[in-house]
Amino acid sequence: MCGCMHSSRDQALHLEGDPGLSAAPTSTLAPRKMPKSVSISKQLASIEALKKGSDLEKAIATIALIFRNSSDPDGKLGKAVAKNLLQTQFRNFTEGQETKLKYQDLLSELDKHTENKLDFEDFMILLLSLTVISDLLQNIWSVKIVN
């Protein structure tokens, strides 16, 4: 966690667009959600800083937007929602991993999570951990680079 603390009132004012507050976000994840009808690509296109962003920056922004669109008003994911995201949005990395001990250990850690909810940092750690143990990553490493 970054340790940044902002009052709910300050964050609410920022989210409402109070001109007296900085344009910088008050946290890594604002609890306000985009309407579900707005696609991730349109949400990405609306972020000025990403118009000339790198593929990596856009990839991380996509993860953040998917997380935010799925999170509760406190900016956290319930376990069921997190598992659903893994099954629907991260399927190619998790398919076929169910019998692997490391995969089972990661999901059991999710089940043991004391708050029953994941913040963005915990979700990113889970995604990266699942990526590292996936068969798909091994396939990615074996791709021949053609110049």
Secondary structure, DSSP 8 states (H G I E B T S, - for coil): -------HHHHHHHHHT-TTS-SS-SSSS-S----TTS-HHHHHHT-GGGTT--HHHHHHHHHHHHHHHHS-TTS-EEHHHHHHHHHHHSHHHHTT-TT-HHHHHHHHHHHH-TTSEE-HHHHHHHHHHHHHH-HHHHHHHT-----
